[in-house]
Amino acid sequence: MCRNIRVLHNFEPPATSAEVQAAALQYVRKVSGSTKPSAVNAEAFDRAVQEVALATQRLLDALVTTAPPKDREVEAAKAKARAEQRYGT
């Protein structure tokens, strides 16, 4: 999975539409192998991003969990600590 795509489920506050859109864009970039499509492919690329964003939002809206919501700042600190341990930065 692309490392730039972040977990969006079970956060308080919930994922924003901008976060969903960014994840969709990263997914389509990864699958297509292109960060910026050619002019001839731009429409298909943009349509795919919108469709993936809609499917992602539907998925997030439908998911159910009994786990308490996560805090973005706490999760970011954990990720930073893992990176420091892994890469020694």
PyMOL Python script that loads the backbone (N, CA, C, O; Angstrom):
from pymol import cmd

cmd.read_pdbstr("""\
ATOM      1  N   MET A   1       0.840  -1.177   0.000  1.00  0.00           N
ATOM      2  CA  MET A   1       0.000   0.000   0.000  1.00  0.00           C
ATOM      3  C   MET A   1       0.882   1.236   0.000  1.00  0.00           C
ATOM      4  O   MET A   1       1.975   1.232   0.566  1.00  0.00           O
ATOM      5  N   CYS A   2       0.415   2.258  -0.617  1.00  0.00           N
ATOM      6  CA  CYS A   2       1.144   3.520  -0.675  1.00  0.00           C
ATOM      7  C   CYS A   2       1.292   4.097   0.731  1.00  0.00           C
ATOM      8  O   CYS A   2       0.316   4.191   1.475  1.00  0.00           O
ATOM      9  N   ARG A   3       2.491   4.474   1.083  1.00  0.00           N
ATOM     10  CA  ARG A   3       2.731   4.976   2.435  1.00  0.00           C
ATOM     11  C   ARG A   3       2.076   6.325   2.686  1.00  0.00           C
ATOM     12  O   ARG A   3       1.915   6.722   3.840  1.00  0.00           O
ATOM     13  N   ASN A   4       1.695   7.037   1.634  1.00  0.00           N
ATOM     14  CA  ASN A   4       1.062   8.342   1.810  1.00  0.00           C
ATOM     15  C   ASN A   4      -0.421   8.246   2.118  1.00  0.00           C
ATOM     16  O   ASN A   4      -1.039   9.240   2.496  1.00  0.00           O
ATOM     17  N   ILE A   5      -0.993   7.078   1.963  1.00  0.00           N
ATOM     18  CA  ILE A   5      -2.409   6.907   2.277  1.00  0.00           C
ATOM     19  C   ILE A   5      -2.511   6.584   3.763  1.00  0.00           C
ATOM     20  O   ILE A   5      -1.936   5.601   4.230  1.00  0.00           O
ATOM     21  N   ARG A   6      -3.228   7.395   4.488  1.00  0.00           N
ATOM     22  CA  ARG A   6      -3.353   7.249   5.934  1.00  0.00           C
ATOM     23  C   ARG A   6      -4.663   6.561   6.303  1.00  0.00           C
ATOM     24  O   ARG A   6      -5.639   6.606   5.555  1.00  0.00           O
ATOM     25  N   VAL A   7      -4.661   5.934   7.454  1.00  0.00           N
ATOM     26  CA  VAL A   7      -5.891   5.349   7.989  1.00  0.00           C
ATOM     27  C   VAL A   7      -6.858   6.491   8.279  1.00  0.00           C
ATOM     28  O   VAL A   7      -6.481   7.488   8.893  1.00  0.00           O
ATOM     29  N   LEU A   8      -8.092   6.346   7.841  1.00  0.00           N
ATOM     30  CA  LEU A   8      -9.090   7.402   8.026  1.00  0.00           C
ATOM     31  C   LEU A   8     -10.225   6.988   8.951  1.00  0.00           C
ATOM     32  O   LEU A   8     -11.019   7.828   9.374  1.00  0.00           O
ATOM     33  N   HIS A   9     -10.306   5.716   9.262  1.00  0.00           N
ATOM     34  CA  HIS A   9     -11.420   5.193  10.048  1.00  0.00           C
ATOM     35  C   HIS A   9     -11.177   5.344  11.542  1.00  0.00           C
ATOM     36  O   HIS A   9     -10.057   5.172  12.024  1.00  0.00           O
ATOM     37  N   ASN A  10     -12.231   5.663  12.259  1.00  0.00           N
ATOM     38  CA  ASN A  10     -12.277   5.680  13.721  1.00  0.00           C
ATOM     39  C   ASN A  10     -11.400   6.765  14.348  1.00  0.00           C
ATOM     40  O   ASN A  10     -10.656   6.505  15.294  1.00  0.00           O
ATOM     41  N   PHE A  11     -11.497   7.967  13.816  1.00  0.00           N
ATOM     42  CA  PHE A  11     -10.829   9.115  14.411  1.00  0.00           C
ATOM     43  C   PHE A  11     -11.869  10.113  14.884  1.00  0.00           C
ATOM     44  O   PHE A  11     -12.972  10.190  14.343  1.00  0.00           O
ATOM     45  N   GLU A  12     -11.504  10.869  15.891  1.00  0.00           N
ATOM     46  CA  GLU A  12     -12.358  11.938  16.379  1.00  0.00           C
ATOM     47  C   GLU A  12     -11.569  13.223  16.280  1.00  0.00           C
ATOM     48  O   GLU A  12     -10.536  13.327  16.941  1.00  0.00           O
ATOM     49  N   PRO A  13     -11.976  14.201  15.510  1.00  0.00           N
ATOM     50  CA  PRO A  13     -13.159  14.210  14.648  1.00  0.00           C
ATOM     51  C   PRO A  13     -12.972  13.298  13.429  1.00  0.00           C
ATOM     52  O   PRO A  13     -11.850  12.932  13.078  1.00  0.00           O
ATOM     53  N   PRO A  14     -14.090  12.940  12.795  1.00  0.00           N
ATOM     54  CA  PRO A  14     -14.014  12.040  11.634  1.00  0.00           C
ATOM     55  C   PRO A  14     -13.179  12.651  10.498  1.00  0.00           C
ATOM     56  O   PRO A  14     -12.936  13.857  10.464  1.00  0.00           O
ATOM     57  N   ALA A  15     -12.758  11.799   9.590  1.00  0.00           N
ATOM     58  CA  ALA A  15     -11.983  12.249   8.434  1.00  0.00           C
ATOM     59  C   ALA A  15     -12.756  13.306   7.656  1.00  0.00           C
ATOM     60  O   ALA A  15     -13.969  13.208   7.473  1.00  0.00           O
ATOM     61  N   THR A  16     -12.031  14.306   7.209  1.00  0.00           N
ATOM     62  CA  THR A  16     -12.644  15.375   6.424  1.00  0.00           C
ATOM     63  C   THR A  16     -12.741  14.952   4.964  1.00  0.00           C
ATOM     64  O   THR A  16     -12.107  13.983   4.545  1.00  0.00           O
ATOM     65  N   SER A  17     -13.528  15.675   4.204  1.00  0.00           N
ATOM     66  CA  SER A  17     -13.620  15.375   2.773  1.00  0.00           C
ATOM     67  C   SER A  17     -12.275  15.611   2.088  1.00  0.00           C
ATOM     68  O   SER A  17     -11.956  14.934   1.111  1.00  0.00           O
ATOM     69  N   ALA A  18     -11.486  16.557   2.584  1.00  0.00           N
ATOM     70  CA  ALA A  18     -10.153  16.800   2.017  1.00  0.00           C
ATOM     71  C   ALA A  18      -9.231  15.601   2.251  1.00  0.00           C
ATOM     72  O   ALA A  18      -8.443  15.247   1.375  1.00  0.00           O
ATOM     73  N   GLU A  19      -9.325  14.980   3.421  1.00  0.00           N
ATOM     74  CA  GLU A  19      -8.515  13.793   3.701  1.00  0.00           C
ATOM     75  C   GLU A  19      -8.940  12.623   2.819  1.00  0.00           C
ATOM     76  O   GLU A  19      -8.096  11.880   2.319  1.00  0.00           O
ATOM     77  N   VAL A  20     -10.234  12.463   2.630  1.00  0.00           N
ATOM     78  CA  VAL A  20     -10.746  11.394   1.765  1.00  0.00           C
ATOM     79  C   VAL A  20     -10.291  11.637   0.333  1.00  0.00           C
ATOM     80  O   VAL A  20      -9.866  10.706  -0.351  1.00  0.00           O
ATOM     81  N   GLN A  21     -10.378  12.882  -0.124  1.00  0.00           N
ATOM     82  CA  GLN A  21      -9.959  13.241  -1.481  1.00  0.00           C
ATOM     83  C   GLN A  21      -8.464  12.989  -1.673  1.00  0.00           C
ATOM     84  O   GLN A  21      -8.049  12.475  -2.712  1.00  0.00           O
ATOM     85  N   ALA A  22      -7.657  13.350  -0.677  1.00  0.00           N
ATOM     86  CA  ALA A  22      -6.208  13.142  -0.771  1.00  0.00           C
ATOM     87  C   ALA A  22      -5.869  11.659  -0.850  1.00  0.00           C
ATOM     88  O   ALA A  22      -4.993  11.261  -1.618  1.00  0.00           O
ATOM     89  N   ALA A  23      -6.557  10.846  -0.062  1.00  0.00           N
ATOM     90  CA  ALA A  23      -6.325   9.404  -0.100  1.00  0.00           C
ATOM     91  C   ALA A  23      -6.716   8.837  -1.469  1.00  0.00           C
ATOM     92  O   ALA A  23      -6.013   7.991  -2.021  1.00  0.00           O
ATOM     93  N   ALA A  24      -7.832   9.306  -2.005  1.00  0.00           N
ATOM     94  CA  ALA A  24      -8.281   8.846  -3.324  1.00  0.00           C
ATOM     95  C   ALA A  24      -7.269   9.230  -4.401  1.00  0.00           C
ATOM     96  O   ALA A  24      -6.960   8.426  -5.280  1.00  0.00           O
ATOM     97  N   LEU A  25      -6.760  10.444  -4.333  1.00  0.00           N
ATOM     98  CA  LEU A  25      -5.765  10.898  -5.299  1.00  0.00           C
ATOM     99  C   LEU A  25      -4.506  10.039  -5.223  1.00  0.00           C
ATOM    100  O   LEU A  25      -3.971   9.637  -6.257  1.00  0.00           O
ATOM    101  N   GLN A  26      -4.028   9.756  -4.018  1.00  0.00           N
ATOM    102  CA  GLN A  26      -2.842   8.923  -3.857  1.00  0.00           C
ATOM    103  C   GLN A  26      -3.078   7.517  -4.412  1.00  0.00           C
ATOM    104  O   GLN A  26      -2.200   6.942  -5.055  1.00  0.00           O
ATOM    105  N   TYR A  27      -4.259   6.975  -4.161  1.00  0.00           N
ATOM    106  CA  TYR A  27      -4.589   5.640  -4.665  1.00  0.00           C
ATOM    107  C   TYR A  27      -4.563   5.617  -6.193  1.00  0.00           C
ATOM    108  O   TYR A  27      -3.953   4.734  -6.796  1.00  0.00           O
ATOM    109  N   VAL A  28      -5.227   6.591  -6.812  1.00  0.00           N
ATOM    110  CA  VAL A  28      -5.294   6.618  -8.278  1.00  0.00           C
ATOM    111  C   VAL A  28      -3.901   6.858  -8.871  1.00  0.00           C
ATOM    112  O   VAL A  28      -3.559   6.279  -9.902  1.00  0.00           O
ATOM    113  N   ARG A  29      -3.105   7.699  -8.230  1.00  0.00           N
ATOM    114  CA  ARG A  29      -1.734   7.908  -8.697  1.00  0.00           C
ATOM    115  C   ARG A  29      -0.948   6.605  -8.659  1.00  0.00           C
ATOM    116  O   ARG A  29      -0.222   6.280  -9.599  1.00  0.00           O
ATOM    117  N   LYS A  30      -1.098   5.866  -7.569  1.00  0.00           N
ATOM    118  CA  LYS A  30      -0.366   4.609  -7.404  1.00  0.00           C
ATOM    119  C   LYS A  30      -0.810   3.590  -8.452  1.00  0.00           C
ATOM    120  O   LYS A  30       0.024   2.964  -9.107  1.00  0.00           O
ATOM    121  N   VAL A  31      -2.105   3.430  -8.607  1.00  0.00           N
ATOM    122  CA  VAL A  31      -2.632   2.434  -9.532  1.00  0.00           C
ATOM    123  C   VAL A  31      -2.293   2.785 -10.982  1.00  0.00           C
ATOM    124  O   VAL A  31      -1.957   1.906 -11.776  1.00  0.00           O
ATOM    125  N   SER A  32      -2.381   4.071 -11.323  1.00  0.00           N
ATOM    126  CA  SER A  32      -2.134   4.488 -12.707  1.00  0.00           C
ATOM    127  C   SER A  32      -0.645   4.608 -13.015  1.00  0.00           C
ATOM    128  O   SER A  32      -0.245   4.580 -14.179  1.00  0.00           O
ATOM    129  N   GLY A  33       0.177   4.744 -11.969  1.00  0.00           N
ATOM    130  CA  GLY A  33       1.607   4.922 -12.191  1.00  0.00           C
ATOM    131  C   GLY A  33       1.956   6.314 -12.663  1.00  0.00           C
ATOM    132  O   GLY A  33       3.020   6.538 -13.240  1.00  0.00           O
ATOM    133  N   SER A  34       1.052   7.250 -12.413  1.00  0.00           N
ATOM    134  CA  SER A  34       1.253   8.613 -12.902  1.00  0.00           C
ATOM    135  C   SER A  34       0.842   9.619 -11.836  1.00  0.00           C
ATOM    136  O   SER A  34      -0.250   9.529 -11.274  1.00  0.00           O
ATOM    137  N   THR A  35       1.722  10.576 -11.560  1.00  0.00           N
ATOM    138  CA  THR A  35       1.352  11.619 -10.602  1.00  0.00           C
ATOM    139  C   THR A  35       0.574  12.734 -11.275  1.00  0.00           C
ATOM    140  O   THR A  35      -0.242  13.402 -10.640  1.00  0.00           O
ATOM    141  N   LYS A  36       0.825  12.933 -12.558  1.00  0.00           N
ATOM    142  CA  LYS A  36       0.088  13.939 -13.328  1.00  0.00           C
ATOM    143  C   LYS A  36      -0.189  13.334 -14.692  1.00  0.00           C
ATOM    144  O   LYS A  36       0.728  13.132 -15.488  1.00  0.00           O
ATOM    145  N   PRO A  37      -1.453  13.046 -14.958  1.00  0.00           N
ATOM    146  CA  PRO A  37      -1.774  12.394 -16.228  1.00  0.00           C
ATOM    147  C   PRO A  37      -1.592  13.344 -17.413  1.00  0.00           C
ATOM    148  O   PRO A  37      -1.606  14.565 -17.262  1.00  0.00           O
ATOM    149  N   SER A  38      -1.424  12.763 -18.563  1.00  0.00           N
ATOM    150  CA  SER A  38      -1.362  13.562 -19.785  1.00  0.00           C
ATOM    151  C   SER A  38      -2.724  14.189 -20.036  1.00  0.00           C
ATOM    152  O   SER A  38      -3.723  13.773 -19.450  1.00  0.00           O
ATOM    153  N   ALA A  39      -2.762  15.174 -20.895  1.00  0.00           N
ATOM    154  CA  ALA A  39      -4.020  15.876 -21.187  1.00  0.00           C
ATOM    155  C   ALA A  39      -5.092  14.913 -21.693  1.00  0.00           C
ATOM    156  O   ALA A  39      -6.271  15.067 -21.372  1.00  0.00           O
ATOM    157  N   VAL A  40      -4.684  13.925 -22.482  1.00  0.00           N
ATOM    158  CA  VAL A  40      -5.651  12.976 -23.030  1.00  0.00           C
ATOM    159  C   VAL A  40      -6.237  12.069 -21.940  1.00  0.00           C
ATOM    160  O   VAL A  40      -7.351  11.566 -22.086  1.00  0.00           O
ATOM    161  N   ASN A  41      -5.490  11.858 -20.849  1.00  0.00           N
ATOM    162  CA  ASN A  41      -5.956  10.985 -19.775  1.00  0.00           C
ATOM    163  C   ASN A  41      -6.495  11.740 -18.558  1.00  0.00           C
ATOM    164  O   ASN A  41      -6.952  11.113 -17.603  1.00  0.00           O
ATOM    165  N   ALA A  42      -6.449  13.046 -18.577  1.00  0.00           N
ATOM    166  CA  ALA A  42      -6.829  13.841 -17.410  1.00  0.00           C
ATOM    167  C   ALA A  42      -8.275  13.606 -16.988  1.00  0.00           C
ATOM    168  O   ALA A  42      -8.558  13.498 -15.795  1.00  0.00           O
ATOM    169  N   GLU A  43      -9.178  13.526 -17.934  1.00  0.00           N
ATOM    170  CA  GLU A  43     -10.592  13.337 -17.594  1.00  0.00           C
ATOM    171  C   GLU A  43     -10.816  11.992 -16.910  1.00  0.00           C
ATOM    172  O   GLU A  43     -11.508  11.918 -15.894  1.00  0.00           O
ATOM    173  N   ALA A  44     -10.241  10.944 -17.454  1.00  0.00           N
ATOM    174  CA  ALA A  44     -10.388   9.611 -16.849  1.00  0.00           C
ATOM    175  C   ALA A  44      -9.749   9.584 -15.466  1.00  0.00           C
ATOM    176  O   ALA A  44     -10.305   8.994 -14.540  1.00  0.00           O
ATOM    177  N   PHE A  45      -8.591  10.214 -15.317  1.00  0.00           N
ATOM    178  CA  PHE A  45      -7.882  10.271 -14.039  1.00  0.00           C
ATOM    179  C   PHE A  45      -8.730  10.996 -12.998  1.00  0.00           C
ATOM    180  O   PHE A  45      -8.918  10.499 -11.888  1.00  0.00           O
ATOM    181  N   ASP A  46      -9.242  12.178 -13.363  1.00  0.00           N
ATOM    182  CA  ASP A  46     -10.059  12.964 -12.430  1.00  0.00           C
ATOM    183  C   ASP A  46     -11.347  12.240 -12.060  1.00  0.00           C
ATOM    184  O   ASP A  46     -11.778  12.284 -10.908  1.00  0.00           O
ATOM    185  N   ARG A  47     -11.956  11.580 -13.027  1.00  0.00           N
ATOM    186  CA  ARG A  47     -13.179  10.821 -12.760  1.00  0.00           C
ATOM    187  C   ARG A  47     -12.890   9.666 -11.795  1.00  0.00           C
ATOM    188  O   ARG A  47     -13.680   9.389 -10.892  1.00  0.00           O
ATOM    189  N   ALA A  48     -11.759   9.004 -11.992  1.00  0.00           N
ATOM    190  CA  ALA A  48     -11.379   7.902 -11.101  1.00  0.00           C
ATOM    191  C   ALA A  48     -11.163   8.406  -9.681  1.00  0.00           C
ATOM    192  O   ALA A  48     -11.586   7.755  -8.725  1.00  0.00           O
ATOM    193  N   VAL A  49     -10.513   9.550  -9.530  1.00  0.00           N
ATOM    194  CA  VAL A  49     -10.294  10.123  -8.195  1.00  0.00           C
ATOM    195  C   VAL A  49     -11.634  10.388  -7.523  1.00  0.00           C
ATOM    196  O   VAL A  49     -11.811  10.064  -6.349  1.00  0.00           O
ATOM    197  N   GLN A  50     -12.579  10.973  -8.254  1.00  0.00           N
ATOM    198  CA  GLN A  50     -13.896  11.267  -7.676  1.00  0.00           C
ATOM    199  C   GLN A  50     -14.637   9.989  -7.287  1.00  0.00           C
ATOM    200  O   GLN A  50     -15.251   9.930  -6.222  1.00  0.00           O
ATOM    201  N   GLU A  51     -14.584   8.974  -8.137  1.00  0.00           N
ATOM    202  CA  GLU A  51     -15.267   7.717  -7.844  1.00  0.00           C
ATOM    203  C   GLU A  51     -14.653   7.016  -6.641  1.00  0.00           C
ATOM    204  O   GLU A  51     -15.379   6.477  -5.806  1.00  0.00           O
ATOM    205  N   VAL A  52     -13.326   7.016  -6.539  1.00  0.00           N
ATOM    206  CA  VAL A  52     -12.659   6.398  -5.395  1.00  0.00           C
ATOM    207  C   VAL A  52     -12.985   7.183  -4.121  1.00  0.00           C
ATOM    208  O   VAL A  52     -13.198   6.585  -3.066  1.00  0.00           O
ATOM    209  N   ALA A  53     -13.025   8.501  -4.209  1.00  0.00           N
ATOM    210  CA  ALA A  53     -13.364   9.319  -3.033  1.00  0.00           C
ATOM    211  C   ALA A  53     -14.786   9.020  -2.561  1.00  0.00           C
ATOM    212  O   ALA A  53     -15.026   8.905  -1.359  1.00  0.00           O
ATOM    213  N   LEU A  54     -15.715   8.895  -3.480  1.00  0.00           N
ATOM    214  CA  LEU A  54     -17.099   8.571  -3.110  1.00  0.00           C
ATOM    215  C   LEU A  54     -17.186   7.192  -2.468  1.00  0.00           C
ATOM    216  O   LEU A  54     -17.857   7.018  -1.451  1.00  0.00           O
ATOM    217  N   ALA A  55     -16.507   6.210  -3.063  1.00  0.00           N
ATOM    218  CA  ALA A  55     -16.520   4.854  -2.498  1.00  0.00           C
ATOM    219  C   ALA A  55     -15.867   4.847  -1.115  1.00  0.00           C
ATOM    220  O   ALA A  55     -16.331   4.154  -0.209  1.00  0.00           O
ATOM    221  N   THR A  56     -14.805   5.609  -0.956  1.00  0.00           N
ATOM    222  CA  THR A  56     -14.123   5.685   0.339  1.00  0.00           C
ATOM    223  C   THR A  56     -15.033   6.292   1.386  1.00  0.00           C
ATOM    224  O   THR A  56     -15.109   5.789   2.507  1.00  0.00           O
ATOM    225  N   GLN A  57     -15.723   7.363   1.038  1.00  0.00           N
ATOM    226  CA  GLN A  57     -16.614   8.007   1.993  1.00  0.00           C
ATOM    227  C   GLN A  57     -17.761   7.079   2.378  1.00  0.00           C
ATOM    228  O   GLN A  57     -18.143   7.010   3.546  1.00  0.00           O
ATOM    229  N   ARG A  58     -18.315   6.360   1.388  1.00  0.00           N
ATOM    230  CA  ARG A  58     -19.383   5.395   1.692  1.00  0.00           C
ATOM    231  C   ARG A  58     -18.873   4.314   2.640  1.00  0.00           C
ATOM    232  O   ARG A  58     -19.569   3.918   3.575  1.00  0.00           O
ATOM    233  N   LEU A  59     -17.667   3.844   2.395  1.00  0.00           N
ATOM    234  CA  LEU A  59     -17.080   2.829   3.262  1.00  0.00           C
ATOM    235  C   LEU A  59     -16.923   3.364   4.681  1.00  0.00           C
ATOM    236  O   LEU A  59     -17.335   2.707   5.637  1.00  0.00           O
ATOM    237  N   LEU A  60     -16.338   4.538   4.827  1.00  0.00           N
ATOM    238  CA  LEU A  60     -16.137   5.113   6.160  1.00  0.00           C
ATOM    239  C   LEU A  60     -17.458   5.326   6.879  1.00  0.00           C
ATOM    240  O   LEU A  60     -17.551   5.115   8.088  1.00  0.00           O
ATOM    241  N   ASP A  61     -18.477   5.741   6.144  1.00  0.00           N
ATOM    242  CA  ASP A  61     -19.800   5.959   6.746  1.00  0.00           C
ATOM    243  C   ASP A  61     -20.447   4.656   7.200  1.00  0.00           C
ATOM    244  O   ASP A  61     -21.233   4.653   8.147  1.00  0.00           O
ATOM    245  N   ALA A  62     -20.123   3.553   6.536  1.00  0.00           N
ATOM    246  CA  ALA A  62     -20.763   2.272   6.833  1.00  0.00           C
ATOM    247  C   ALA A  62     -20.024   1.451   7.896  1.00  0.00           C
ATOM    248  O   ALA A  62     -20.615   0.565   8.513  1.00  0.00           O
ATOM    249  N   LEU A  63     -18.750   1.738   8.111  1.00  0.00           N
ATOM    250  CA  LEU A  63     -17.970   0.948   9.069  1.00  0.00           C
ATOM    251  C   LEU A  63     -18.461   1.176  10.496  1.00  0.00           C
ATOM    252  O   LEU A  63     -18.803   2.294  10.881  1.00  0.00           O
ATOM    253  N   VAL A  64     -18.488   0.095  11.269  1.00  0.00           N
ATOM    254  CA  VAL A  64     -18.924   0.137  12.664  1.00  0.00           C
ATOM    255  C   VAL A  64     -17.806  -0.448  13.517  1.00  0.00           C
ATOM    256  O   VAL A  64     -17.179  -1.438  13.140  1.00  0.00           O
ATOM    257  N   THR A  65     -17.562   0.169  14.668  1.00  0.00           N
ATOM    258  CA  THR A  65     -16.548  -0.346  15.576  1.00  0.00           C
ATOM    259  C   THR A  65     -16.966  -0.087  17.014  1.00  0.00           C
ATOM    260  O   THR A  65     -17.697   0.859  17.307  1.00  0.00           O
ATOM    261  N   THR A  66     -16.494  -0.937  17.890  1.00  0.00           N
ATOM    262  CA  THR A  66     -16.742  -0.726  19.315  1.00  0.00           C
ATOM    263  C   THR A  66     -15.522  -0.099  19.991  1.00  0.00           C
ATOM    264  O   THR A  66     -15.571   0.261  21.167  1.00  0.00           O
ATOM    265  N   ALA A  67     -14.430   0.027  19.236  1.00  0.00           N
ATOM    266  CA  ALA A  67     -13.209   0.620  19.782  1.00  0.00           C
ATOM    267  C   ALA A  67     -13.404   2.127  19.967  1.00  0.00           C
ATOM    268  O   ALA A  67     -14.120   2.763  19.193  1.00  0.00           O
ATOM    269  N   PRO A  68     -12.781   2.683  20.972  1.00  0.00           N
ATOM    270  CA  PRO A  68     -12.889   4.126  21.160  1.00  0.00           C
ATOM    271  C   PRO A  68     -12.178   4.855  20.021  1.00  0.00           C
ATOM    272  O   PRO A  68     -11.190   4.345  19.491  1.00  0.00           O
ATOM    273  N   PRO A  69     -12.663   6.041  19.634  1.00  0.00           N
ATOM    274  CA  PRO A  69     -12.022   6.790  18.551  1.00  0.00           C
ATOM    275  C   PRO A  69     -10.585   7.144  18.903  1.00  0.00           C
ATOM    276  O   PRO A  69     -10.253   7.382  20.064  1.00  0.00           O
ATOM    277  N   LYS A  70      -9.739   7.174  17.875  1.00  0.00           N
ATOM    278  CA  LYS A  70      -8.334   7.523  18.054  1.00  0.00           C
ATOM    279  C   LYS A  70      -8.160   9.037  17.931  1.00  0.00           C
ATOM    280  O   LYS A  70      -8.970   9.730  17.316  1.00  0.00           O
ATOM    281  N   ASP A  71      -7.090   9.519  18.528  1.00  0.00           N
ATOM    282  CA  ASP A  71      -6.725  10.924  18.467  1.00  0.00           C
ATOM    283  C   ASP A  71      -5.606  11.076  17.443  1.00  0.00           C
ATOM    284  O   ASP A  71      -4.594  10.380  17.528  1.00  0.00           O
ATOM    285  N   ARG A  72      -5.775  11.970  16.483  1.00  0.00           N
ATOM    286  CA  ARG A  72      -4.781  12.134  15.426  1.00  0.00           C
ATOM    287  C   ARG A  72      -3.405  12.512  15.966  1.00  0.00           C
ATOM    288  O   ARG A  72      -2.388  12.007  15.492  1.00  0.00           O
ATOM    289  N   GLU A  73      -3.378  13.390  16.947  1.00  0.00           N
ATOM    290  CA  GLU A  73      -2.097  13.845  17.495  1.00  0.00           C
ATOM    291  C   GLU A  73      -1.367  12.708  18.206  1.00  0.00           C
ATOM    292  O   GLU A  73      -0.148  12.582  18.084  1.00  0.00           O
ATOM    293  N   VAL A  74      -2.099  11.886  18.941  1.00  0.00           N
ATOM    294  CA  VAL A  74      -1.493  10.740  19.630  1.00  0.00           C
ATOM    295  C   VAL A  74      -0.965   9.742  18.603  1.00  0.00           C
ATOM    296  O   VAL A  74       0.146   9.234  18.751  1.00  0.00           O
ATOM    297  N   GLU A  75      -1.742   9.458  17.576  1.00  0.00           N
ATOM    298  CA  GLU A  75      -1.317   8.516  16.538  1.00  0.00           C
ATOM    299  C   GLU A  75      -0.110   9.046  15.777  1.00  0.00           C
ATOM    300  O   GLU A  75       0.780   8.275  15.418  1.00  0.00           O
ATOM    301  N   ALA A  76      -0.067  10.353  15.525  1.00  0.00           N
ATOM    302  CA  ALA A  76       1.087  10.949  14.840  1.00  0.00           C
ATOM    303  C   ALA A  76       2.343  10.827  15.699  1.00  0.00           C
ATOM    304  O   ALA A  76       3.426  10.558  15.179  1.00  0.00           O
ATOM    305  N   ALA A  77       2.203  11.020  16.997  1.00  0.00           N
ATOM    306  CA  ALA A  77       3.349  10.886  17.902  1.00  0.00           C
ATOM    307  C   ALA A  77       3.855   9.444  17.918  1.00  0.00           C
ATOM    308  O   ALA A  77       5.063   9.209  17.941  1.00  0.00           O
ATOM    309  N   LYS A  78       2.935   8.481  17.906  1.00  0.00           N
ATOM    310  CA  LYS A  78       3.334   7.069  17.856  1.00  0.00           C
ATOM    311  C   LYS A  78       4.086   6.766  16.564  1.00  0.00           C
ATOM    312  O   LYS A  78       5.101   6.070  16.578  1.00  0.00           O
ATOM    313  N   ALA A  79       3.587   7.286  15.458  1.00  0.00           N
ATOM    314  CA  ALA A  79       4.234   7.059  14.165  1.00  0.00           C
ATOM    315  C   ALA A  79       5.625   7.685  14.141  1.00  0.00           C
ATOM    316  O   ALA A  79       6.567   7.100  13.607  1.00  0.00           O
ATOM    317  N   LYS A  80       5.746   8.860  14.715  1.00  0.00           N
ATOM    318  CA  LYS A  80       7.051   9.522  14.768  1.00  0.00           C
ATOM    319  C   LYS A  80       8.034   8.706  15.599  1.00  0.00           C
ATOM    320  O   LYS A  80       9.198   8.561  15.226  1.00  0.00           O
ATOM    321  N   ALA A  81       7.566   8.175  16.724  1.00  0.00           N
ATOM    322  CA  ALA A  81       8.419   7.349  17.577  1.00  0.00           C
ATOM    323  C   ALA A  81       8.855   6.080  16.840  1.00  0.00           C
ATOM    324  O   ALA A  81      10.010   5.666  16.946  1.00  0.00           O
ATOM    325  N   ARG A  82       7.931   5.459  16.090  1.00  0.00           N
ATOM    326  CA  ARG A  82       8.284   4.259  15.315  1.00  0.00           C
ATOM    327  C   ARG A  82       9.331   4.604  14.256  1.00  0.00           C
ATOM    328  O   ARG A  82      10.276   3.844  14.043  1.00  0.00           O
ATOM    329  N   ALA A  83       9.162   5.747  13.596  1.00  0.00           N
ATOM    330  CA  ALA A  83      10.117   6.164  12.565  1.00  0.00           C
ATOM    331  C   ALA A  83      11.488   6.431  13.169  1.00  0.00           C
ATOM    332  O   ALA A  83      12.509   6.060  12.591  1.00  0.00           O
ATOM    333  N   GLU A  84      11.509   7.072  14.330  1.00  0.00           N
ATOM    334  CA  GLU A  84      12.786   7.339  14.982  1.00  0.00           C
ATOM    335  C   GLU A  84      13.496   6.041  15.349  1.00  0.00           C
ATOM    336  O   GLU A  84      14.712   5.918  15.199  1.00  0.00           O
ATOM    337  N   GLN A  85      12.722   5.083  15.828  1.00  0.00           N
ATOM    338  CA  GLN A  85      13.311   3.798  16.193  1.00  0.00           C
ATOM    339  C   GLN A  85      13.800   3.061  14.940  1.00  0.00           C
ATOM    340  O   GLN A  85      14.877   2.463  14.945  1.00  0.00           O
ATOM    341  N   ARG A  86      13.013   3.108  13.885  1.00  0.00           N
ATOM    342  CA  ARG A  86      13.344   2.394  12.656  1.00  0.00           C
ATOM    343  C   ARG A  86      14.523   3.037  11.926  1.00  0.00           C
ATOM    344  O   ARG A  86      15.440   2.342  11.488  1.00  0.00           O
ATOM    345  N   TYR A  87      14.497   4.355  11.796  1.00  0.00           N
ATOM    346  CA  TYR A  87      15.488   5.036  10.972  1.00  0.00           C
ATOM    347  C   TYR A  87      16.566   5.762  11.784  1.00  0.00           C
ATOM    348  O   TYR A  87      17.530   6.281  11.220  1.00  0.00           O
ATOM    349  N   GLY A  88      16.398   5.795  13.110  1.00  0.00           N
ATOM    350  CA  GLY A  88      17.398   6.421  13.960  1.00  0.00           C
ATOM    351  C   GLY A  88      17.543   7.908  13.756  1.00  0.00           C
ATOM    352  O   GLY A  88      18.641   8.450  13.881  1.00  0.00           O
ATOM    353  N   THR A  89      16.445   8.580  13.441  1.00  0.00           N
ATOM    354  CA  THR A  89      16.513  10.039  13.222  1.00  0.00           C
ATOM    355  C   THR A  89      16.303  10.806  14.482  1.00  0.00           C
ATOM    356  O   THR A  89      16.330  12.037  14.467  1.00  0.00           O
TER     357      THR A  89
END
""", "prot")
cmd.dss("prot")
cmd.show_as("cartoon", "prot")
cmd.util.cbc("prot")
cmd.orient("prot")
